[in-house]
Amino acid sequence: MTNVVVISGGGTGIGFASAVYFARKGAQLVLLGRRAHILTDAAKRLAAELPAAPAALCLTGDLSAAESAEGVVGRIREAFTHVDVLVNAAGGSVVMQASDAQYADGLAGVARRWTDNFRLNVLSTVLLTEGLRDRLRSPGGRILFVSSIAAYRGSVQGCYAAAKAALHPYTYDLATALGPKGITVNTVAPGYIRDTEFFGEKLSDERRETLIAQTMNKRPGTPEDVANTIGWLASPEASHVTGQIIQVNGGAERGR
Ligand SMILES: NC(=O)c1ccc[n+]([C@@H]2O[C@H](COP(=O)([O-])OP(=O)(O)OC[C@H]3O[C@@H](n4cnc5c(N)ncnc54)[C@H](OP(=O)(O)O)[C@@H]3O)[C@@H](O)[C@H]2O)c1
């Protein structure tokens, strides 16, 4: 049986590493994101590494906007009768990705910063998940969210951290609702992960060194560290693990 694995943000960083993980297990991948060329390139790299794996289906759309998310969900529902694993990796800090001027004008800027972070990290996850929750394989389906160490420690301006923290009660409620159907719902909360587009140009060498120094094992996280945890949570071996937030940060949440 070929597992259908849907990955938002599947073209880069943690989402792409998760795609490689599941492709190696022979899954039928569905990669989601806003930029078509990034997804096409990701699918080509997967095909080059794993020529025997089924070709990934790439679907573009802004998952934080209801109409666009509805279109993406509709195409997945047309193509597949069920989804085995849903990995919600799409997200990020809008402050990292924007110019400082974009959010500068007083309370209007503050409102945009908080609203945009909420849309990017909460709505992109909730809209896709709600659109597919009745298609998760029962029993055996797996839903994964990606939060952040920021949900525990803050994110300087609070808005990214608060948006990620909102995924935690959603994890508990959805795990409660879907548990009787044999579907697990868990969240992975990474610390600093290198080789992603998350920080854009905004991570200074000094800040990077500080983040690494806060880990107990004194190294940056990799997308594969997170993908391996997602992969285990998606496996049959993790069938009794649900409603959990699993931190993947080298101990940095408690680091000094
Ligand atoms: N890297 C870290 O240190 C770190 C630490 C903690 C948590 N995280 C979390 O890990 C997750 C994965 O991020 P990453 O680190 O792998 O960074 P990334 O490379 O920037 O990946 C984010 C992905 O999400 C997609 N995306 C963003 N907004 C979207 C939208 N509205 N609709 C659909 N797709 C969207 C992006 O593609 P498009 O731009 O083409 O849409 C991109 O592929 C994020 O939720 C992030 O907050 C990252």
PDBQT file of the ligand as one rigid body, heavy atoms in Angstrom, charges set to zero:
ROOT
HETATM    1  N1  LIG A 301      14.422  27.238  10.725  1.00  0.00    +0.000 N 
HETATM    2  C1  LIG A 301      14.283  27.358  12.055  1.00  0.00    +0.000 C 
HETATM    3  O1  LIG A 301      15.249  27.664  12.772  1.00  0.00    +0.000 OA
HETATM    4  C2  LIG A 301      12.930  27.089  12.689  1.00  0.00    +0.000 A 
HETATM    5  C3  LIG A 301      12.851  27.010  14.077  1.00  0.00    +0.000 A 
HETATM    6  C4  LIG A 301      11.621  26.761  14.685  1.00  0.00    +0.000 A 
HETATM    7  C5  LIG A 301      10.502  26.578  13.914  1.00  0.00    +0.000 A 
HETATM    8  N2  LIG A 301      10.581  26.669  12.546  1.00  0.00    +0.000 N 
HETATM    9  C6  LIG A 301       9.352  26.434  11.780  1.00  0.00    +0.000 C 
HETATM   10  O2  LIG A 301       9.581  25.381  10.872  1.00  0.00    +0.000 OA
HETATM   11  C7  LIG A 301       8.648  25.455   9.797  1.00  0.00    +0.000 C 
HETATM   12  C8  LIG A 301       9.381  25.227   8.484  1.00  0.00    +0.000 C 
HETATM   13  O3  LIG A 301      10.213  26.346   8.240  1.00  0.00    +0.000 OA
HETATM   14  P1  LIG A 301      11.713  26.220   7.720  1.00  0.00    +0.000 P 
HETATM   15  O4  LIG A 301      12.597  26.483   8.855  1.00  0.00    +0.000 OA
HETATM   16  O5  LIG A 301      11.890  24.971   6.943  1.00  0.00    +0.000 OA
HETATM   17  O6  LIG A 301      11.802  27.514   6.805  1.00  0.00    +0.000 OA
HETATM   18  P2  LIG A 301      11.456  27.750   5.278  1.00  0.00    +0.000 P 
HETATM   19  O7  LIG A 301      12.535  27.151   4.458  1.00  0.00    +0.000 OA
HETATM   20  O8  LIG A 301      11.211  29.221   5.165  1.00  0.00    +0.000 OA
HETATM   21  O9  LIG A 301      10.113  26.960   4.997  1.00  0.00    +0.000 OA
HETATM   22  C9  LIG A 301       8.810  27.520   5.051  1.00  0.00    +0.000 C 
HETATM   23  C10 LIG A 301       8.015  26.942   3.900  1.00  0.00    +0.000 C 
HETATM   24  O10 LIG A 301       6.645  27.318   4.033  1.00  0.00    +0.000 OA
HETATM   25  C11 LIG A 301       6.142  27.726   2.769  1.00  0.00    +0.000 C 
HETATM   26  N3  LIG A 301       5.096  28.708   3.042  1.00  0.00    +0.000 N 
HETATM   27  C12 LIG A 301       5.236  29.846   3.750  1.00  0.00    +0.000 A 
HETATM   28  N4  LIG A 301       4.082  30.515   3.786  1.00  0.00    +0.000 NA
HETATM   29  C13 LIG A 301       3.168  29.773   3.103  1.00  0.00    +0.000 A 
HETATM   30  C14 LIG A 301       1.791  29.946   2.792  1.00  0.00    +0.000 A 
HETATM   31  N5  LIG A 301       1.112  31.023   3.199  1.00  0.00    +0.000 N 
HETATM   32  N6  LIG A 301       1.175  28.999   2.063  1.00  0.00    +0.000 NA
HETATM   33  C15 LIG A 301       1.862  27.908   1.652  1.00  0.00    +0.000 A 
HETATM   34  N7  LIG A 301       3.159  27.693   1.912  1.00  0.00    +0.000 NA
HETATM   35  C16 LIG A 301       3.808  28.622   2.630  1.00  0.00    +0.000 A 
HETATM   36  C17 LIG A 301       7.353  28.332   2.057  1.00  0.00    +0.000 C 
HETATM   37  O11 LIG A 301       7.241  28.258   0.637  1.00  0.00    +0.000 OA
HETATM   38  P3  LIG A 301       6.653  29.501  -0.214  1.00  0.00    +0.000 P 
HETATM   39  O12 LIG A 301       7.375  30.738   0.273  1.00  0.00    +0.000 OA
HETATM   40  O13 LIG A 301       6.971  29.139  -1.634  1.00  0.00    +0.000 OA
HETATM   41  O14 LIG A 301       5.192  29.534   0.064  1.00  0.00    +0.000 OA
HETATM   42  C18 LIG A 301       8.480  27.427   2.540  1.00  0.00    +0.000 C 
HETATM   43  O15 LIG A 301       8.621  26.311   1.682  1.00  0.00    +0.000 OA
HETATM   44  C19 LIG A 301       7.989  26.830   9.916  1.00  0.00    +0.000 C 
HETATM   45  O16 LIG A 301       6.701  26.666  10.450  1.00  0.00    +0.000 OA
HETATM   46  C20 LIG A 301       8.889  27.581  10.895  1.00  0.00    +0.000 C 
HETATM   47  O17 LIG A 301       8.180  28.558  11.608  1.00  0.00    +0.000 OA
HETATM   48  C21 LIG A 301      11.765  26.903  11.926  1.00  0.00    +0.000 A 
ENDROOT
TORSDOF 0
